[in-house]
Amino acid sequence: MCTGACSKVIAVCLYVLALISIICNIILFFPDFKTEFASNDREDIPMLTPEVKYMGGVLGGGILVLIPAIHIHLTSAKNCCANRCGMFLSIGFAAIGVLGAIYSLSIAAVGLSKGPVCFYETKWQRPFQNSSGGYLDNKNVWDLCELPKHVVQFNLGLFCTLLAVSCLEIILCGIQMVNGLFGCCCGTCSGKDVSLGGLKPNLCQTRTPAIKPHN
């Protein structure tokens, strides 16, 4: 596969992953799929997990990956673009995507480690904050959160999805950095006329039969 075609595949995959990342982050604002917790969230009475508001999935795994994906896709237009400059620039854009994915991954990891904010023992707090993620292996303590219902499972599913998506984004952007380097140094593949078994006739060498004068 030429470097241009490889870039196109990577760009399409990054589109999908960035969209998933944004959707997951937005859903995290509505635990138990209700809007009341987001609307009533205040600094003195927090009802949302702080890591949700850091927008790791929207900014990091979403926008900072979507922008490189667009450039990579444009660079790979028609697969064989023979655009060394575009491939070189894609290395830098892919590096930005890596940073964005790392940010999303870090936020999701912290959110899982400290656990969700929930109503516990007459107030809103983080009952698993000092567990260093140990609560994840003990399902018996998940019911300590009275509101929102099933918030531990809710955050666990979405933050784990963000972790997986971020890892895939890092891998794909890393591959594009290598692919862009090859495309910059060696060039992308050039289009070939596959007609006549891959041979393009040289019209300049076509000779017109000589016309002999009549006696």
Residue, then its C-alpha position, 0 to 999 in steps of 0.5 A: m500500500c502506498t503512503g497516500a492510501c495508508s494516510k487515507v485509511i488512518a484519517v477515516c479511522l481517526y474520524v470515527l475515533a474522534l467522534i466516539s470520544i466527543i460523544c462519550n464525553i458529552i454523555l458523561f455530563f448526564p449521569d443516569f441519563k438525566t439532565e438535573f445533575a448537570s443543571n444543579d452542579r455548583e462549585d459548593i455542591p458538585m454533582l458532576t465528576p470534575e474530570v468530566k468538565y476537563m473535556g478530555g474527550v471533546l478537546g483532547g481525543g476529539i478536536l485535537v485529533l479531528i484537525p490532524a485527521i482532516h489534514i491527513h485526509l486532504t494529504s491523501a486525496k486521490n491516494c497517490c498525491a505525490n505531495r512530499c510537503g503535505m506528508f511532511l506537515s502530516i508528521g507535525f499534525a499527527a504529533i498534535g493528535v498524539l498530544g490530544a489523545i494523551y490528554s484524553l487518556s490522562i483525564a480518563a485514567v484520573g477519573l477512573s482512579k478517583g471515582p465518581v462524585c455522588f450522594y453519599e452519607t448525606k452529602w455530595q462527595r467522592p467516596f472512592q477518592n483515596s482508594s487509588g482505583g481499588y474500588l473497581d475490583n470490589k463491586n460490593v461498594w458501588d452501591l454506596c453511591e445513592l445518586p445518581k443511580h449506577v453512576v459507578q458503572f456509568n463512569l466506568g463504561l464511558f471512561c474505559t471507552l475513552l481510554a481505549v479510544s485514546c490508545l488507538e488514536i495514539i497508535l494511529c497517529g504514531i503510524q502516520m508519523v512514520n508513514g509521513l516520514f516515508g512519504c516525505c523521504c521517498g514520495t508517495c506512489s504516482g498514478k499509472d495508466v493501467s490500460l494496455g497491461g500497464l503500458k502507456p503508448n507513446l503517441c510521439q513515436t507513432r509514425t504516419p505511413a509514408i505516401k509514395p508518389h504515383n508515377 
